[in-house]
Amino acid sequence: MATESSVQRVVLTAGDLPAMPHVASQVMTMVSNPDTTAQDLQRIISQDQSLAARVLKLANSSFYARSRSIATITEAVVVIGFRTIRSLVVASVTRDIFDNFGLTEKLLWEHSLGCGLAARTIAQSLRYSKAEEAFLAGLLHDVGKMILLIKFNDKMLSILEEVYNDPETSFVRMEQRLLGFDHAQVGQLLARKWQFAEEIEEAIGCHHAPARARLLPALTVIVHLANAFCHKLEIGPTKRPDLELSEVKSAKALKMSPAKIEDLLEEIRTIFAAEATTLFS
């Protein structure tokens, strides 16, 4: 978790973090209001045609396993639910942090989205009630890297190259050495600015150190494990195909058997392959 001194360093060095776009911010507020209707969300999301089109595209993806086509935002809200709509809007907004995708940005986005899908899949397999929160925390766990890549391009490219060539290199330790803070702290601050629930903020800030989580430790542990699954599957810039997942501390904390891990690995691999084209575009 970010301490006051580290927060000050981030703000002083990194400057202003991006604000959530107006329509997306309205959606976040409305989803939290029990009086909001599907028609209310339809009216707000439709103000941004690009966002509306992407939400419909995601709602019709095989990841949500719907037997019929969803034609309107109202129908999407009714069929897949408010919290899932929130997830799709945040996925769209996060993708737009980068206007122009190069290889580095593509790898980071690929990893972020892969981790969101993996976290949701793990949560569902455990019958964990906060599967959409797991998706959001997984999706945003490395958003700090995206922000730092924009603000400190040369230093971040140097770190990314080092980690790409030697996956055992600690990304966090290199950031702390070169910047005085790390991407998890920046991501936590962005989640706070975007007014996410404190447990999602915590999961982002603690995803490299899940033992530090206090509000909802299970969520942070799931994100930590999802991150490891993506490293094993080589989704993103860190590629560790030889990683022994059963030895990862979050897998042990969740008491996952080798057979369960192998089943999840194949399920996540299949989901990611099926959704990559739909969700990246």
Secondary structure in CASP SS format (residue, H / E / C, confidence):
PFRMAT SS
TARGET T0000
AUTHOR 0000-0000-0000
METHOD secondary structure of the structure
MODEL  1
M C 1.00
A C 1.00
T C 1.00
E H 1.00
S H 1.00
S H 1.00
V H 1.00
Q H 1.00
R H 1.00
V H 1.00
V H 1.00
L H 1.00
T H 1.00
A H 1.00
G C 1.00
D C 1.00
L C 1.00
P C 1.00
A C 1.00
M C 1.00
P C 1.00
H H 1.00
V H 1.00
A H 1.00
S H 1.00
Q H 1.00
V H 1.00
M H 1.00
T H 1.00
M H 1.00
V H 1.00
S C 1.00
N C 1.00
P C 1.00
D C 1.00
T C 1.00
T C 1.00
A H 1.00
Q H 1.00
D H 1.00
L H 1.00
Q H 1.00
R H 1.00
I H 1.00
I H 1.00
S C 1.00
Q C 1.00
D C 1.00
Q H 1.00
S H 1.00
L H 1.00
A H 1.00
A H 1.00
R H 1.00
V H 1.00
L H 1.00
K H 1.00
L H 1.00
A H 1.00
N C 1.00
S C 1.00
S H 1.00
F H 1.00
Y H 1.00
A C 1.00
R C 1.00
S C 1.00
R C 1.00
S C 1.00
I C 1.00
A C 1.00
T C 1.00
I H 1.00
T H 1.00
E H 1.00
A H 1.00
V H 1.00
V H 1.00
V H 1.00
I H 1.00
G C 1.00
F H 1.00
R H 1.00
T H 1.00
I H 1.00
R H 1.00
S H 1.00
L H 1.00
V H 1.00
V H 1.00
A H 1.00
S H 1.00
V H 1.00
T H 1.00
R H 1.00
D C 1.00
I C 1.00
F C 1.00
D C 1.00
N C 1.00
F C 1.00
G C 1.00
L H 1.00
T H 1.00
E H 1.00
K H 1.00
L H 1.00
L H 1.00
W H 1.00
E H 1.00
H H 1.00
S H 1.00
L H 1.00
G H 1.00
C H 1.00
G H 1.00
L H 1.00
A H 1.00
A H 1.00
R H 1.00
T H 1.00
I H 1.00
A H 1.00
Q H 1.00
S H 1.00
L C 1.00
R C 1.00
Y C 1.00
S C 1.00
K C 1.00
A H 1.00
E H 1.00
E H 1.00
A H 1.00
F H 1.00
L H 1.00
A H 1.00
G H 1.00
L H 1.00
L H 1.00
H C 1.00
D C 1.00
V H 1.00
G H 1.00
K H 1.00
M H 1.00
I H 1.00
L H 1.00
L H 1.00
I H 1.00
K H 1.00
F C 1.00
N H 1.00
D H 1.00
K H 1.00
M H 1.00
L H 1.00
S H 1.00
I H 1.00
L H 1.00
E H 1.00
E H 1.00
V H 1.00
Y H 1.00
N H 1.00
D C 1.00
P C 1.00
E C 1.00
T C 1.00
S C 1.00
F H 1.00
V H 1.00
R H 1.00
M H 1.00
E H 1.00
Q H 1.00
R H 1.00
L H 1.00
L H 1.00
G C 1.00
F C 1.00
D C 1.00
H H 1.00
A H 1.00
Q H 1.00
V H 1.00
G H 1.00
Q H 1.00
L H 1.00
L H 1.00
A H 1.00
R H 1.00
K H 1.00
W C 1.00
Q C 1.00
F C 1.00
A C 1.00
E H 1.00
E H 1.00
I H 1.00
E H 1.00
E H 1.00
A H 1.00
I H 1.00
G H 1.00
C C 1.00
H C 1.00
H C 1.00
A C 1.00
P H 1.00
A H 1.00
R H 1.00
A C 1.00
R C 1.00
L C 1.00
L C 1.00
P H 1.00
A H 1.00
L H 1.00
T H 1.00
V H 1.00
I H 1.00
V H 1.00
H H 1.00
L H 1.00
A H 1.00
N H 1.00
A H 1.00
F H 1.00
C H 1.00
H H 1.00
K H 1.00
L C 1.00
E C 1.00
I C 1.00
G C 1.00
P C 1.00
T C 1.00
K C 1.00
R C 1.00
P C 1.00
D C 1.00
L C 1.00
E C 1.00
L H 1.00
S H 1.00
E H 1.00
V C 1.00
K H 1.00
S H 1.00
A H 1.00
K H 1.00
A H 1.00
L C 1.00
K C 1.00
M C 1.00
S C 1.00
P H 1.00
A H 1.00
K H 1.00
I H 1.00
E H 1.00
D H 1.00
L H 1.00
L H 1.00
E H 1.00
E H 1.00
I H 1.00
R H 1.00
T H 1.00
I H 1.00
F H 1.00
A H 1.00
A H 1.00
E H 1.00
A H 1.00
T H 1.00
T H 1.00
L H 1.00
F H 1.00
S C 1.00
END
